[in-house]
Amino acid sequence: MTYFLVAGDLPGLGTGDAAVLVAGGIGIALISVIVLAVADFDRELLALVLLFGGTALLVAGMDAAGAKASVSTFEALAAASLGTLLGGALAAPSVALAIPVFVALVDAWSVASGPSSRLLHGDPRGAAELTFDLPAWGGAPGAGSRLGLTDAIFLAMFAVWAKRFGLRRRATAVGMVGGLLLTVVLSVTTDRALPALPLMAVGYWLPNLDRLAAMFRHGDAG
């Protein structure tokens, strides 16, 4: 939270690609740490419900007051608690196998021609509510970036399934966060809006191909 509060007062890094990469990378890393930490408490249902309700109220109030980047920490807690609850409720091997592929395809379509594409190309309606505001160092114009709230929700869901179904948790976390960071790099270098969920889903699948295949064979046998 301290970083999101003081980022605008840090020494500026200019307005080029490097500034966007640094600011976006740090912001995504911090959001991911919050989400993955909350997802580790997937069995604490009452605490998760209270956390989601409390942080959602804070986010609504802070957004109404124009808090901007300072609300990102509470948005991360709200998204993480909601994603963790959904991950626990949908914790079935078939879901853990199929959902990452499905949401990755939907996200790719959405960015290519659907609602996300319109949002990214200048339609401001709902933009603040649907994304994290990742501030630029020194408040340099054009050097900030955004991360979708749905990306954080699915990050929590995937982390819960990795824990519940004996996947490689550390490698999965590294792979998913690496996918998010790679999306930022590719978006900046290609100057195009790219979906985050496909690469995050790849980071979920790749470290666990053998274990996911075993889950699939076990499901067929059942």
C-alpha positions as CSV (number, residue, x, y, z in Angstrom):
1,M,0.0,0.0,0.0
2,T,2.9,2.3,0.8
3,Y,4.2,1.9,-2.8
4,F,0.9,2.8,-4.4
5,L,0.7,5.9,-2.1
6,V,4.2,7.2,-2.8
7,A,4.8,6.0,-6.4
8,G,3.7,9.4,-7.8
9,D,6.4,11.1,-5.7
10,L,9.3,8.8,-6.6
11,P,12.0,10.1,-9.0
12,G,10.5,10.0,-12.5
13,L,11.7,7.4,-15.1
14,G,10.5,9.4,-18.1
15,T,7.7,8.5,-20.4
16,G,9.2,5.8,-22.6
17,D,8.7,2.0,-22.7
18,A,11.1,1.4,-19.8
19,A,9.0,3.6,-17.5
20,V,5.9,1.6,-18.3
21,L,7.6,-1.7,-17.9
22,V,9.1,-0.8,-14.5
23,A,5.9,0.7,-13.1
24,G,3.7,-2.1,-14.5
25,G,6.0,-4.9,-13.4
26,I,6.3,-3.7,-9.9
27,G,2.6,-3.0,-9.6
28,I,1.7,-6.5,-10.9
29,A,4.2,-8.2,-8.7
30,L,2.8,-6.5,-5.6
31,I,-0.8,-7.2,-6.6
32,S,0.2,-10.9,-7.2
33,V,1.8,-11.2,-3.8
34,I,-1.4,-10.0,-2.1
35,V,-3.6,-12.3,-4.1
36,L,-1.4,-15.4,-3.6
37,A,-1.1,-14.7,0.2
38,V,-4.9,-14.6,0.6
39,A,-5.4,-17.7,-1.6
40,D,-3.3,-19.7,0.9
41,F,-6.2,-19.3,3.4
42,D,-8.7,-21.1,1.2
43,R,-10.2,-23.1,4.1
44,E,-11.1,-20.0,6.2
45,L,-14.5,-19.4,4.7
46,L,-15.9,-17.0,7.3
47,A,-12.7,-14.9,7.3
48,L,-12.8,-14.7,3.5
49,V,-16.4,-13.6,3.4
50,L,-15.7,-10.9,5.9
51,L,-12.6,-9.8,4.1
52,F,-14.4,-9.6,0.8
53,G,-17.4,-7.7,2.3
54,G,-15.2,-5.2,4.1
55,T,-12.8,-4.5,1.3
56,A,-15.6,-4.2,-1.3
57,L,-17.2,-1.5,0.9
58,L,-13.8,0.3,1.2
59,V,-13.2,0.1,-2.5
60,A,-16.7,1.5,-3.3
61,G,-16.1,4.4,-0.9
62,M,-12.6,5.2,-2.0
63,D,-13.6,5.0,-5.7
64,A,-16.4,7.5,-5.0
65,A,-13.9,9.8,-3.3
66,G,-11.5,9.6,-6.3
67,A,-8.8,7.7,-4.4
68,K,-7.3,6.3,-7.7
69,A,-4.1,4.2,-7.2
70,S,-4.3,4.2,-3.4
71,V,-7.4,1.9,-3.6
72,S,-5.4,-0.8,-5.5
73,T,-4.4,-2.7,-2.3
74,F,-8.0,-3.0,-1.2
75,E,-9.1,-4.0,-4.7
76,A,-6.5,-6.7,-4.6
77,L,-7.8,-8.0,-1.3
78,A,-11.4,-8.0,-2.6
79,A,-10.4,-9.8,-5.8
80,A,-8.3,-12.3,-3.9
81,S,-10.9,-13.1,-1.4
82,L,-13.6,-13.5,-4.1
83,G,-11.4,-15.6,-6.3
84,T,-10.4,-17.8,-3.3
85,L,-14.0,-18.4,-2.4
86,L,-14.9,-19.2,-6.0
87,G,-11.9,-21.5,-6.3
88,G,-12.9,-23.4,-3.2
89,A,-16.6,-23.7,-4.4
90,L,-15.5,-24.9,-7.8
91,A,-12.7,-27.2,-6.6
92,A,-13.2,-30.2,-8.9
93,P,-10.5,-31.8,-11.1
94,S,-12.5,-31.4,-14.3
95,V,-13.0,-27.7,-13.5
96,A,-9.4,-27.2,-12.6
97,L,-8.5,-28.7,-16.0
98,A,-11.0,-27.0,-18.2
99,I,-11.6,-23.5,-16.8
100,P,-8.1,-22.1,-17.4
101,V,-8.4,-23.0,-21.1
102,F,-11.9,-21.7,-21.4
103,V,-11.2,-18.3,-19.7
104,A,-8.0,-17.9,-21.7
105,L,-9.9,-18.3,-24.9
106,V,-12.7,-15.9,-23.8
107,D,-10.2,-13.3,-22.7
108,A,-8.4,-13.5,-26.0
109,W,-11.7,-13.0,-27.9
110,S,-12.7,-10.1,-25.5
111,V,-9.4,-8.2,-26.1
112,A,-9.5,-8.9,-29.9
113,S,-13.1,-7.9,-30.6
114,G,-15.2,-7.8,-27.5
115,P,-15.8,-5.6,-24.4
116,S,-12.2,-5.4,-23.3
117,S,-11.1,-4.2,-26.8
118,R,-13.6,-1.3,-26.6
119,L,-12.5,-0.5,-23.1
120,L,-8.9,-0.4,-24.0
121,H,-9.4,1.7,-27.1
122,G,-10.9,4.6,-25.3
123,D,-14.3,3.8,-23.9
124,P,-14.0,5.1,-20.3
125,R,-17.2,3.7,-19.0
126,G,-16.4,1.3,-16.1
127,A,-12.7,1.4,-16.7
128,A,-11.7,2.4,-13.2
129,E,-14.0,-0.2,-11.6
130,L,-12.8,-3.0,-13.8
131,T,-9.1,-2.6,-13.5
132,F,-6.3,-1.9,-11.0
133,D,-4.6,1.5,-11.5
134,L,-0.8,0.8,-11.5
135,P,0.8,4.2,-11.1
136,A,3.9,5.5,-12.8
137,W,6.9,6.6,-10.9
138,G,6.9,10.3,-10.5
139,G,3.4,10.5,-12.0
140,A,4.8,10.7,-15.5
141,P,1.9,11.0,-18.0
142,G,1.4,7.9,-20.1
143,A,3.7,5.7,-18.0
144,G,1.0,4.1,-15.9
145,S,-0.8,0.9,-16.7
146,R,-3.7,-1.2,-15.7
147,L,-4.4,-4.8,-14.8
148,G,-7.9,-6.4,-15.0
149,L,-9.7,-7.3,-11.8
150,T,-10.7,-10.6,-13.4
151,D,-7.0,-11.5,-13.8
152,A,-6.5,-11.2,-10.1
153,I,-9.7,-13.3,-9.4
154,F,-8.5,-16.1,-11.6
155,L,-5.0,-15.9,-10.2
156,A,-6.5,-16.7,-6.8
157,M,-8.7,-19.5,-8.2
158,F,-5.8,-21.1,-10.0
159,A,-3.7,-20.9,-6.8
160,V,-6.4,-22.6,-4.8
161,W,-6.7,-25.4,-7.3
162,A,-2.9,-25.9,-7.3
163,K,-3.0,-26.3,-3.6
164,R,-6.1,-28.6,-3.5
165,F,-5.0,-30.9,-6.3
166,G,-1.3,-31.4,-5.4
167,L,0.2,-29.3,-8.2
168,R,3.6,-27.7,-7.9
169,R,2.5,-24.6,-6.0
170,R,5.7,-22.6,-6.1
171,A,6.4,-23.3,-9.7
172,T,2.7,-22.6,-10.6
173,A,2.8,-19.2,-8.8
174,V,6.0,-18.3,-10.5
175,G,4.6,-19.4,-13.9
176,M,1.4,-17.4,-13.5
177,V,3.0,-14.2,-12.3
178,G,5.6,-14.6,-15.0
179,G,2.8,-14.9,-17.6
180,L,1.3,-11.6,-16.3
181,L,4.6,-9.9,-16.5
182,L,5.3,-11.2,-20.0
183,T,1.9,-9.9,-21.1
184,V,3.0,-6.4,-20.0
185,V,6.4,-6.8,-21.9
186,L,4.7,-8.0,-25.1
187,S,2.0,-5.3,-24.9
188,V,4.6,-2.6,-24.6
189,T,7.0,-3.9,-27.2
190,T,4.2,-4.6,-29.8
191,D,2.2,-1.5,-28.8
192,R,-1.0,-3.6,-28.8
193,A,-3.5,-4.6,-26.1
194,L,-2.9,-8.2,-25.3
195,P,-5.0,-10.5,-23.0
196,A,-3.4,-11.5,-19.7
197,L,-5.3,-14.7,-19.0
198,P,-3.9,-16.8,-21.8
199,L,-0.3,-16.4,-20.7
200,M,-1.3,-16.8,-17.0
201,A,-3.1,-20.0,-17.9
202,V,0.1,-21.2,-19.7
203,G,2.0,-20.5,-16.5
204,Y,-0.6,-22.6,-14.6
205,W,-0.4,-25.5,-17.1
206,L,3.3,-25.8,-18.0
207,P,4.8,-26.6,-14.6
208,N,2.1,-29.3,-14.0
209,L,1.6,-31.0,-17.3
210,D,2.3,-34.5,-15.9
211,R,0.1,-34.0,-12.8
212,L,-2.7,-32.5,-14.8
213,A,-2.5,-35.4,-17.3
214,A,-2.7,-37.8,-14.4
215,M,-5.8,-36.0,-13.1
216,F,-7.4,-36.2,-16.5
217,R,-6.7,-40.0,-16.8
218,H,-8.0,-40.5,-13.3
219,G,-11.2,-38.6,-14.2
220,D,-11.7,-40.7,-17.3
221,A,-11.2,-43.9,-15.3
222,G,-13.8,-42.7,-12.8
